Amino acid sequence: MSFYSAKSISFSYSNKPILNNVTLDIKEGSIVSLLGPNGTGKST
C-alpha cells in the first residue's frame, strides 16, 4: 500500500524542463531522505 503517491509531475525553471512526467510512489514503512545543498528549497 502507498503512503504517498504523486503522478505526472512536471516542472520547469527559467524555461528549462527540470521534471517531465515523473511519478513518485512511497510505500508505507519506507525511509526516505531528500538531499541537496543549503538554500535550495528542500523544506518548501
mmCIF entry with sequence, helices, sheets and N, C-alpha, C, O atoms, coordinates in Angstrom:
data_MODEL
# 
_entry.id   MODEL 
# 
_entity.id                         1 
_entity.type                       polymer 
_entity.pdbx_number_of_molecules   1 
# 
_entity_poly.entity_id                      1 
_entity_poly.type                           'polypeptide(L)' 
_entity_poly.nstd_linkage                   no 
_entity_poly.nstd_monomer                   no 
_entity_poly.pdbx_seq_one_letter_code       MSFYSAKSISFSYSNKPILNNVTLDIKEGSIVSLLGPNGTGKST 
_entity_poly.pdbx_seq_one_letter_code_can   MSFYSAKSISFSYSNKPILNNVTLDIKEGSIVSLLGPNGTGKST 
_entity_poly.pdbx_strand_id                 A 
# 
loop_
_entity_poly_seq.entity_id 
_entity_poly_seq.num 
_entity_poly_seq.mon_id 
_entity_poly_seq.hetero 
1 1  MET n 
1 2  SER n 
1 3  PHE n 
1 4  TYR n 
1 5  SER n 
1 6  ALA n 
1 7  LYS n 
1 8  SER n 
1 9  ILE n 
1 10 SER n 
1 11 PHE n 
1 12 SER n 
1 13 TYR n 
1 14 SER n 
1 15 ASN n 
1 16 LYS n 
1 17 PRO n 
1 18 ILE n 
1 19 LEU n 
1 20 ASN n 
1 21 ASN n 
1 22 VAL n 
1 23 THR n 
1 24 LEU n 
1 25 ASP n 
1 26 ILE n 
1 27 LYS n 
1 28 GLU n 
1 29 GLY n 
1 30 SER n 
1 31 ILE n 
1 32 VAL n 
1 33 SER n 
1 34 LEU n 
1 35 LEU n 
1 36 GLY n 
1 37 PRO n 
1 38 ASN n 
1 39 GLY n 
1 40 THR n 
1 41 GLY n 
1 42 LYS n 
1 43 SER n 
1 44 THR n 
# 
_struct_asym.id          A 
_struct_asym.entity_id   1 
# 
_struct_sheet.id               AA1 
_struct_sheet.type             ? 
_struct_sheet.number_strands   2 
_struct_sheet.details          ? 
# 
_struct_sheet_order.sheet_id     AA1 
_struct_sheet_order.range_id_1   1 
_struct_sheet_order.range_id_2   2 
_struct_sheet_order.offset       ? 
_struct_sheet_order.sense        anti-parallel 
# 
loop_
_struct_sheet_range.sheet_id 
_struct_sheet_range.id 
_struct_sheet_range.beg_label_comp_id 
_struct_sheet_range.beg_label_asym_id 
_struct_sheet_range.beg_label_seq_id 
_struct_sheet_range.pdbx_beg_PDB_ins_code 
_struct_sheet_range.end_label_comp_id 
_struct_sheet_range.end_label_asym_id 
_struct_sheet_range.end_label_seq_id 
_struct_sheet_range.pdbx_end_PDB_ins_code 
_struct_sheet_range.beg_auth_comp_id 
_struct_sheet_range.beg_auth_asym_id 
_struct_sheet_range.beg_auth_seq_id 
_struct_sheet_range.end_auth_comp_id 
_struct_sheet_range.end_auth_asym_id 
_struct_sheet_range.end_auth_seq_id 
AA1 1 SER A 2  ? TYR A 13 ? SER A 2  TYR A 13 
AA1 2 LYS A 16 ? LYS A 27 ? LYS A 16 LYS A 27 
# 
loop_
_atom_site.group_PDB 
_atom_site.id 
_atom_site.type_symbol 
_atom_site.label_atom_id 
_atom_site.label_alt_id 
_atom_site.label_comp_id 
_atom_site.label_asym_id 
_atom_site.label_entity_id 
_atom_site.label_seq_id 
_atom_site.pdbx_PDB_ins_code 
_atom_site.Cartn_x 
_atom_site.Cartn_y 
_atom_site.Cartn_z 
_atom_site.occupancy 
_atom_site.B_iso_or_equiv 
_atom_site.pdbx_formal_charge 
_atom_site.auth_seq_id 
_atom_site.auth_comp_id 
_atom_site.auth_asym_id 
_atom_site.auth_atom_id 
_atom_site.pdbx_PDB_model_num 
ATOM 1   N N  . MET A 1 1  ? 0.839  -1.181 0.000   1.00 0.00 ? 1  MET A N  1 
ATOM 2   C CA . MET A 1 1  ? 0.000  0.000  0.000   1.00 0.00 ? 1  MET A CA 1 
ATOM 3   C C  . MET A 1 1  ? 0.885  1.245  0.000   1.00 0.00 ? 1  MET A C  1 
ATOM 4   O O  . MET A 1 1  ? 1.926  1.268  0.657   1.00 0.00 ? 1  MET A O  1 
ATOM 5   N N  . SER A 1 2  ? 0.479  2.271  -0.728  1.00 0.00 ? 2  SER A N  1 
ATOM 6   C CA . SER A 1 2  ? 1.245  3.512  -0.810  1.00 0.00 ? 2  SER A CA 1 
ATOM 7   C C  . SER A 1 2  ? 0.906  4.443  0.341   1.00 0.00 ? 2  SER A C  1 
ATOM 8   O O  . SER A 1 2  ? -0.262 4.642  0.674   1.00 0.00 ? 2  SER A O  1 
ATOM 9   N N  . PHE A 1 3  ? 1.948  5.011  0.944   1.00 0.00 ? 3  PHE A N  1 
ATOM 10  C CA . PHE A 1 3  ? 1.787  6.038  1.966   1.00 0.00 ? 3  PHE A CA 1 
ATOM 11  C C  . PHE A 1 3  ? 1.622  7.395  1.285   1.00 0.00 ? 3  PHE A C  1 
ATOM 12  O O  . PHE A 1 3  ? 0.823  8.227  1.715   1.00 0.00 ? 3  PHE A O  1 
ATOM 13  N N  . TYR A 1 4  ? 2.397  7.605  0.207   1.00 0.00 ? 4  TYR A N  1 
ATOM 14  C CA . TYR A 1 4  ? 2.359  8.859  -0.541  1.00 0.00 ? 4  TYR A CA 1 
ATOM 15  C C  . TYR A 1 4  ? 2.532  8.541  -2.015  1.00 0.00 ? 4  TYR A C  1 
ATOM 16  O O  . TYR A 1 4  ? 3.399  7.750  -2.385  1.00 0.00 ? 4  TYR A O  1 
ATOM 17  N N  . SER A 1 5  ? 1.716  9.151  -2.851  1.00 0.00 ? 5  SER A N  1 
ATOM 18  C CA . SER A 1 5  ? 1.814  8.929  -4.287  1.00 0.00 ? 5  SER A CA 1 
ATOM 19  C C  . SER A 1 5  ? 1.575  10.242 -5.016  1.00 0.00 ? 5  SER A C  1 
ATOM 20  O O  . SER A 1 5  ? 0.628  10.964 -4.705  1.00 0.00 ? 5  SER A O  1 
ATOM 21  N N  . ALA A 1 6  ? 2.424  10.549 -5.976  1.00 0.00 ? 6  ALA A N  1 
ATOM 22  C CA . ALA A 1 6  ? 2.269  11.729 -6.828  1.00 0.00 ? 6  ALA A CA 1 
ATOM 23  C C  . ALA A 1 6  ? 2.513  11.273 -8.261  1.00 0.00 ? 6  ALA A C  1 
ATOM 24  O O  . ALA A 1 6  ? 3.492  10.581 -8.537  1.00 0.00 ? 6  ALA A O  1 
ATOM 25  N N  . LYS A 1 7  ? 1.630  11.660 -9.167  1.00 0.00 ? 7  LYS A N  1 
ATOM 26  C CA . LYS A 1 7  ? 1.713  11.176 -10.542 1.00 0.00 ? 7  LYS A CA 1 
ATOM 27  C C  . LYS A 1 7  ? 1.781  12.325 -11.532 1.00 0.00 ? 7  LYS A C  1 
ATOM 28  O O  . LYS A 1 7  ? 1.180  13.379 -11.327 1.00 0.00 ? 7  LYS A O  1 
ATOM 29  N N  . SER A 1 8  ? 2.514  12.108 -12.595 1.00 0.00 ? 8  SER A N  1 
ATOM 30  C CA . SER A 1 8  ? 2.616  13.038 -13.727 1.00 0.00 ? 8  SER A CA 1 
ATOM 31  C C  . SER A 1 8  ? 3.098  14.419 -13.290 1.00 0.00 ? 8  SER A C  1 
ATOM 32  O O  . SER A 1 8  ? 2.491  15.428 -13.649 1.00 0.00 ? 8  SER A O  1 
ATOM 33  N N  . ILE A 1 9  ? 4.183  14.472 -12.521 1.00 0.00 ? 9  ILE A N  1 
ATOM 34  C CA . ILE A 1 9  ? 4.753  15.739 -12.067 1.00 0.00 ? 9  ILE A CA 1 
ATOM 35  C C  . ILE A 1 9  ? 5.665  16.294 -13.156 1.00 0.00 ? 9  ILE A C  1 
ATOM 36  O O  . ILE A 1 9  ? 6.567  15.606 -13.634 1.00 0.00 ? 9  ILE A O  1 
ATOM 37  N N  . SER A 1 10 ? 5.422  17.540 -13.539 1.00 0.00 ? 10 SER A N  1 
ATOM 38  C CA . SER A 1 10 ? 6.295  18.238 -14.484 1.00 0.00 ? 10 SER A CA 1 
ATOM 39  C C  . SER A 1 10 ? 6.619  19.599 -13.895 1.00 0.00 ? 10 SER A C  1 
ATOM 40  O O  . SER A 1 10 ? 5.768  20.227 -13.265 1.00 0.00 ? 10 SER A O  1 
ATOM 41  N N  . PHE A 1 11 ? 7.853  20.059 -14.099 1.00 0.00 ? 11 PHE A N  1 
ATOM 42  C CA . PHE A 1 11 ? 8.277  21.341 -13.550 1.00 0.00 ? 11 PHE A CA 1 
ATOM 43  C C  . PHE A 1 11 ? 9.366  21.930 -14.433 1.00 0.00 ? 11 PHE A C  1 
ATOM 44  O O  . PHE A 1 11 ? 10.282 21.224 -14.855 1.00 0.00 ? 11 PHE A O  1 
ATOM 45  N N  . SER A 1 12 ? 9.264  23.225 -14.711 1.00 0.00 ? 12 SER A N  1 
ATOM 46  C CA . SER A 1 12 ? 10.286 23.942 -15.476 1.00 0.00 ? 12 SER A CA 1 
ATOM 47  C C  . SER A 1 12 ? 10.768 25.132 -14.666 1.00 0.00 ? 12 SER A C  1 
ATOM 48  O O  . SER A 1 12 ? 10.016 25.701 -13.874 1.00 0.00 ? 12 SER A O  1 
ATOM 49  N N  . TYR A 1 13 ? 12.017 25.501 -14.866 1.00 0.00 ? 13 TYR A N  1 
ATOM 50  C CA . TYR A 1 13 ? 12.606 26.667 -14.207 1.00 0.00 ? 13 TYR A CA 1 
ATOM 51  C C  . TYR A 1 13 ? 13.369 27.450 -15.261 1.00 0.00 ? 13 TYR A C  1 
ATOM 52  O O  . TYR A 1 13 ? 14.250 26.907 -15.927 1.00 0.00 ? 13 TYR A O  1 
ATOM 53  N N  . SER A 1 14 ? 13.033 28.721 -15.412 1.00 0.00 ? 14 SER A N  1 
ATOM 54  C CA . SER A 1 14 ? 13.639 29.578 -16.440 1.00 0.00 ? 14 SER A CA 1 
ATOM 55  C C  . SER A 1 14 ? 13.529 28.941 -17.825 1.00 0.00 ? 14 SER A C  1 
ATOM 56  O O  . SER A 1 14 ? 14.495 28.910 -18.588 1.00 0.00 ? 14 SER A O  1 
ATOM 57  N N  . ASN A 1 15 ? 12.342 28.439 -18.131 1.00 0.00 ? 15 ASN A N  1 
ATOM 58  C CA . ASN A 1 15 ? 12.051 27.794 -19.420 1.00 0.00 ? 15 ASN A CA 1 
ATOM 59  C C  . ASN A 1 15 ? 12.867 26.543 -19.685 1.00 0.00 ? 15 ASN A C  1 
ATOM 60  O O  . ASN A 1 15 ? 12.966 26.110 -20.833 1.00 0.00 ? 15 ASN A O  1 
ATOM 61  N N  . LYS A 1 16 ? 13.455 25.947 -18.650 1.00 0.00 ? 16 LYS A N  1 
ATOM 62  C CA . LYS A 1 16 ? 14.207 24.703 -18.804 1.00 0.00 ? 16 LYS A CA 1 
ATOM 63  C C  . LYS A 1 16 ? 13.477 23.607 -18.039 1.00 0.00 ? 16 LYS A C  1 
ATOM 64  O O  . LYS A 1 16 ? 13.223 23.759 -16.844 1.00 0.00 ? 16 LYS A O  1 
ATOM 65  N N  . PRO A 1 17 ? 13.133 22.504 -18.705 1.00 0.00 ? 17 PRO A N  1 
ATOM 66  C CA . PRO A 1 17 ? 12.445 21.419 -18.004 1.00 0.00 ? 17 PRO A CA 1 
ATOM 67  C C  . PRO A 1 17 ? 13.338 20.769 -16.956 1.00 0.00 ? 17 PRO A C  1 
ATOM 68  O O  . PRO A 1 17 ? 14.467 20.377 -17.250 1.00 0.00 ? 17 PRO A O  1 
ATOM 69  N N  . ILE A 1 18 ? 12.832 20.655 -15.743 1.00 0.00 ? 18 ILE A N  1 
ATOM 70  C CA . ILE A 1 18 ? 13.553 20.015 -14.641 1.00 0.00 ? 18 ILE A CA 1 
ATOM 71  C C  . ILE A 1 18 ? 12.985 18.615 -14.410 1.00 0.00 ? 18 ILE A C  1 
ATOM 72  O O  . ILE A 1 18 ? 13.736 17.647 -14.292 1.00 0.00 ? 18 ILE A O  1 
ATOM 73  N N  . LEU A 1 19 ? 11.662 18.513 -14.347 1.00 0.00 ? 19 LEU A N  1 
ATOM 74  C CA . LEU A 1 19 ? 10.971 17.232 -14.218 1.00 0.00 ? 19 LEU A CA 1 
ATOM 75  C C  . LEU A 1 19 ? 9.976  17.115 -15.362 1.00 0.00 ? 19 LEU A C  1 
ATOM 76  O O  . LEU A 1 19 ? 9.311  18.090 -15.712 1.00 0.00 ? 19 LEU A O  1 
ATOM 77  N N  . ASN A 1 20 ? 9.873  15.928 -15.946 1.00 0.00 ? 20 ASN A N  1 
ATOM 78  C CA . ASN A 1 20 ? 8.937  15.724 -17.044 1.00 0.00 ? 20 ASN A CA 1 
ATOM 79  C C  . ASN A 1 20 ? 8.170  14.417 -16.835 1.00 0.00 ? 20 ASN A C  1 
ATOM 80  O O  . ASN A 1 20 ? 8.703  13.330 -17.056 1.00 0.00 ? 20 ASN A O  1 
ATOM 81  N N  . ASN A 1 21 ? 6.915  14.540 -16.406 1.00 0.00 ? 21 ASN A N  1 
ATOM 82  C CA . ASN A 1 21 ? 6.021  13.402 -16.228 1.00 0.00 ? 21 ASN A CA 1 
ATOM 83  C C  . ASN A 1 21 ? 6.578  12.358 -15.255 1.00 0.00 ? 21 ASN A C  1 
ATOM 84  O O  . ASN A 1 21 ? 6.594  11.165 -15.559 1.00 0.00 ? 21 ASN A O  1 
ATOM 85  N N  . VAL A 1 22 ? 7.033  12.811 -14.090 1.00 0.00 ? 22 VAL A N  1 
ATOM 86  C CA . VAL A 1 22 ? 7.622  11.940 -13.064 1.00 0.00 ? 22 VAL A CA 1 
ATOM 87  C C  . VAL A 1 22 ? 6.520  11.403 -12.149 1.00 0.00 ? 22 VAL A C  1 
ATOM 88  O O  . VAL A 1 22 ? 5.588  12.127 -11.796 1.00 0.00 ? 22 VAL A O  1 
ATOM 89  N N  . THR A 1 23 ? 6.634  10.148 -11.774 1.00 0.00 ? 23 THR A N  1 
ATOM 90  C CA . THR A 1 23 ? 5.724  9.538  -10.810 1.00 0.00 ? 23 THR A CA 1 
ATOM 91  C C  . THR A 1 23 ? 6.520  9.120  -9.582  1.00 0.00 ? 23 THR A C  1 
ATOM 92  O O  . THR A 1 23 ? 7.575  8.498  -9.702  1.00 0.00 ? 23 THR A O  1 
ATOM 93  N N  . LEU A 1 24 ? 6.015  9.462  -8.403  1.00 0.00 ? 24 LEU A N  1 
ATOM 94  C CA . LEU A 1 24 ? 6.662  9.122  -7.139  1.00 0.00 ? 24 LEU A CA 1 
ATOM 95  C C  . LEU A 1 24 ? 5.682  8.300  -6.312  1.00 0.00 ? 24 LEU A C  1 
ATOM 96  O O  . LEU A 1 24 ? 4.545  8.716  -6.087  1.00 0.00 ? 24 LEU A O  1 
ATOM 97  N N  . ASP A 1 25 ? 6.128  7.136  -5.864  1.00 0.00 ? 25 ASP A N  1 
ATOM 98  C CA . ASP A 1 25 ? 5.285  6.251  -5.065  1.00 0.00 ? 25 ASP A CA 1 
ATOM 99  C C  . ASP A 1 25 ? 6.104  5.765  -3.876  1.00 0.00 ? 25 ASP A C  1 
ATOM 100 O O  . ASP A 1 25 ? 7.043  4.987  -4.046  1.00 0.00 ? 25 ASP A O  1 
ATOM 101 N N  . ILE A 1 26 ? 5.755  6.220  -2.671  1.00 0.00 ? 26 ILE A N  1 
ATOM 102 C CA . ILE A 1 26 ? 6.477  5.840  -1.457  1.00 0.00 ? 26 ILE A CA 1 
ATOM 103 C C  . ILE A 1 26 ? 5.614  4.852  -0.686  1.00 0.00 ? 26 ILE A C  1 
ATOM 104 O O  . ILE A 1 26 ? 4.478  5.154  -0.319  1.00 0.00 ? 26 ILE A O  1 
ATOM 105 N N  . LYS A 1 27 ? 6.157  3.689  -0.452  1.00 0.00 ? 27 LYS A N  1 
ATOM 106 C CA . LYS A 1 27 ? 5.423  2.634  0.241   1.00 0.00 ? 27 LYS A CA 1 
ATOM 107 C C  . LYS A 1 27 ? 5.411  2.885  1.750   1.00 0.00 ? 27 LYS A C  1 
ATOM 108 O O  . LYS A 1 27 ? 6.340  3.479  2.297   1.00 0.00 ? 27 LYS A O  1 
ATOM 109 N N  . GLU A 1 28 ? 4.360  2.431  2.404   1.00 0.00 ? 28 GLU A N  1 
ATOM 110 C CA . GLU A 1 28 ? 4.239  2.546  3.854   1.00 0.00 ? 28 GLU A CA 1 
ATOM 111 C C  . GLU A 1 28 ? 5.411  1.832  4.520   1.00 0.00 ? 28 GLU A C  1 
ATOM 112 O O  . GLU A 1 28 ? 5.744  0.705  4.154   1.00 0.00 ? 28 GLU A O  1 
ATOM 113 N N  . GLY A 1 29 ? 6.045  2.492  5.508   1.00 0.00 ? 29 GLY A N  1 
ATOM 114 C CA . GLY A 1 29 ? 7.181  1.924  6.222   1.00 0.00 ? 29 GLY A CA 1 
ATOM 115 C C  . GLY A 1 29 ? 8.526  2.241  5.596   1.00 0.00 ? 29 GLY A C  1 
ATOM 116 O O  . GLY A 1 29 ? 9.562  1.871  6.149   1.00 0.00 ? 29 GLY A O  1 
ATOM 117 N N  . SER A 1 30 ? 8.537  2.924  4.440   1.00 0.00 ? 30 SER A N  1 
ATOM 118 C CA . SER A 1 30 ? 9.795  3.292  3.783   1.00 0.00 ? 30 SER A CA 1 
ATOM 119 C C  . SER A 1 30 ? 10.491 4.415  4.536   1.00 0.00 ? 30 SER A C  1 
ATOM 120 O O  . SER A 1 30 ? 9.843  5.227  5.196   1.00 0.00 ? 30 SER A O  1 
ATOM 121 N N  . ILE A 1 31 ? 11.797 4.455  4.435   1.00 0.00 ? 31 ILE A N  1 
ATOM 122 C CA . ILE A 1 31 ? 12.592 5.569  4.952   1.00 0.00 ? 31 ILE A CA 1 
ATOM 123 C C  . ILE A 1 31 ? 13.085 6.351  3.746   1.00 0.00 ? 31 ILE A C  1 
ATOM 124 O O  . ILE A 1 31 ? 13.742 5.799  2.862   1.00 0.00 ? 31 ILE A O  1 
ATOM 125 N N  . VAL A 1 32 ? 12.762 7.648  3.714   1.00 0.00 ? 32 VAL A N  1 
ATOM 126 C CA . VAL A 1 32 ? 13.067 8.486  2.555   1.00 0.00 ? 32 VAL A CA 1 
ATOM 127 C C  . VAL A 1 32 ? 13.858 9.694  3.010   1.00 0.00 ? 32 VAL A C  1 
ATOM 128 O O  . VAL A 1 32 ? 13.602 10.242 4.083   1.00 0.00 ? 32 VAL A O  1 
ATOM 129 N N  . SER A 1 33 ? 14.822 10.114 2.199   1.00 0.00 ? 33 SER A N  1 
ATOM 130 C CA . SER A 1 33 ? 15.632 11.287 2.510   1.00 0.00 ? 33 SER A CA 1 
ATOM 131 C C  . SER A 1 33 ? 15.732 12.170 1.276   1.00 0.00 ? 33 SER A C  1 
ATOM 132 O O  . SER A 1 33 ? 15.854 11.674 0.156   1.00 0.00 ? 33 SER A O  1 
ATOM 133 N N  . LEU A 1 34 ? 15.681 13.476 1.485   1.00 0.00 ? 34 LEU A N  1 
ATOM 134 C CA . LEU A 1 34 ? 15.845 14.445 0.411   1.00 0.00 ? 34 LEU A CA 1 
ATOM 135 C C  . LEU A 1 34 ? 17.150 15.181 0.653   1.00 0.00 ? 34 LEU A C  1 
ATOM 136 O O  . LEU A 1 34 ? 17.302 15.863 1.666   1.00 0.00 ? 34 LEU A O  1 
ATOM 137 N N  . LEU A 1 35 ? 18.088 15.049 -0.267  1.00 0.00 ? 35 LEU A N  1 
ATOM 138 C CA . LEU A 1 35 ? 19.421 15.629 -0.108  1.00 0.00 ? 35 LEU A CA 1 
ATOM 139 C C  . LEU A 1 35 ? 19.631 16.771 -1.090  1.00 0.00 ? 35 LEU A C  1 
ATOM 140 O O  . LEU A 1 35 ? 19.095 16.756 -2.198  1.00 0.00 ? 35 LEU A O  1 
ATOM 141 N N  . GLY A 1 36 ? 20.414 17.759 -0.676  1.00 0.00 ? 36 GLY A N  1 
ATOM 142 C CA . GLY A 1 36 ? 20.758 18.867 -1.553  1.00 0.00 ? 36 GLY A CA 1 
ATOM 143 C C  . GLY A 1 36 ? 21.497 19.939 -0.784  1.00 0.00 ? 36 GLY A C  1 
ATOM 144 O O  . GLY A 1 36 ? 21.520 19.932 0.447   1.00 0.00 ? 36 GLY A O  1 
ATOM 145 N N  . PRO A 1 37 ? 22.109 20.874 -1.523  1.00 0.00 ? 37 PRO A N  1 
ATOM 146 C CA . PRO A 1 37 ? 22.866 21.951 -0.878  1.00 0.00 ? 37 PRO A CA 1 
ATOM 147 C C  . PRO A 1 37 ? 21.964 22.877 -0.056  1.00 0.00 ? 37 PRO A C  1 
ATOM 148 O O  . PRO A 1 37 ? 20.753 22.927 -0.271  1.00 0.00 ? 37 PRO A O  1 
ATOM 149 N N  . ASN A 1 38 ? 22.563 23.606 0.883   1.00 0.00 ? 38 ASN A N  1 
ATOM 150 C CA . ASN A 1 38 ? 21.835 24.597 1.677   1.00 0.00 ? 38 ASN A CA 1 
ATOM 151 C C  . ASN A 1 38 ? 21.211 25.644 0.761   1.00 0.00 ? 38 ASN A C  1 
ATOM 152 O O  . ASN A 1 38 ? 21.806 26.045 -0.239  1.00 0.00 ? 38 ASN A O  1 
ATOM 153 N N  . GLY A 1 39 ? 20.006 26.080 1.117   1.00 0.00 ? 39 GLY A N  1 
ATOM 154 C CA . GLY A 1 39 ? 19.357 27.169 0.397   1.00 0.00 ? 39 GLY A CA 1 
ATOM 155 C C  . GLY A 1 39 ? 18.711 26.772 -0.914  1.00 0.00 ? 39 GLY A C  1 
ATOM 156 O O  . GLY A 1 39 ? 18.424 27.643 -1.735  1.00 0.00 ? 39 GLY A O  1 
ATOM 157 N N  . THR A 1 40 ? 18.472 25.488 -1.140  1.00 0.00 ? 40 THR A N  1 
ATOM 158 C CA . THR A 1 40 ? 17.890 25.069 -2.419  1.00 0.00 ? 40 THR A CA 1 
ATOM 159 C C  . THR A 1 40 ? 16.413 24.703 -2.326  1.00 0.00 ? 40 THR A C  1 
ATOM 160 O O  . THR A 1 40 ? 15.863 24.176 -3.293  1.00 0.00 ? 40 THR A O  1 
ATOM 161 N N  . GLY A 1 41 ? 15.752 24.961 -1.204  1.00 0.00 ? 41 GLY A N  1 
ATOM 162 C CA . GLY A 1 41 ? 14.308 24.776 -1.095  1.00 0.00 ? 41 GLY A CA 1 
ATOM 163 C C  . GLY A 1 41 ? 13.847 23.373 -0.755  1.00 0.00 ? 41 GLY A C  1 
ATOM 164 O O  . GLY A 1 41 ? 12.733 22.995 -1.118  1.00 0.00 ? 41 GLY A O  1 
ATOM 165 N N  . LYS A 1 42 ? 14.655 22.601 -0.079  1.00 0.00 ? 42 LYS A N  1 
ATOM 166 C CA . LYS A 1 42 ? 14.264 21.231 0.267   1.00 0.00 ? 42 LYS A CA 1 
ATOM 167 C C  . LYS A 1 42 ? 13.083 21.190 1.223   1.00 0.00 ? 42 LYS A C  1 
ATOM 168 O O  . LYS A 1 42 ? 12.305 20.236 1.188   1.00 0.00 ? 42 LYS A O  1 
ATOM 169 N N  . SER A 1 43 ? 12.927 22.186 2.067   1.00 0.00 ? 43 SER A N  1 
ATOM 170 C CA . SER A 1 43 ? 11.857 22.155 3.071   1.00 0.00 ? 43 SER A CA 1 
ATOM 171 C C  . SER A 1 43 ? 10.622 22.940 2.636   1.00 0.00 ? 43 SER A C  1 
ATOM 172 O O  . SER A 1 43 ? 9.670  23.051 3.409   1.00 0.00 ? 43 SER A O  1 
ATOM 173 N N  . THR A 1 44 ? 10.610 23.476 1.447   1.00 0.00 ? 44 THR A N  1 
ATOM 174 C CA . THR A 1 44 ? 9.446  24.256 0.993   1.00 0.00 ? 44 THR A CA 1 
ATOM 175 C C  . THR A 1 44 ? 8.605  23.505 0.009   1.00 0.00 ? 44 THR A C  1 
ATOM 176 O O  . THR A 1 44 ? 7.594  24.025 -0.464  1.00 0.00 ? 44 THR A O  1 
# 
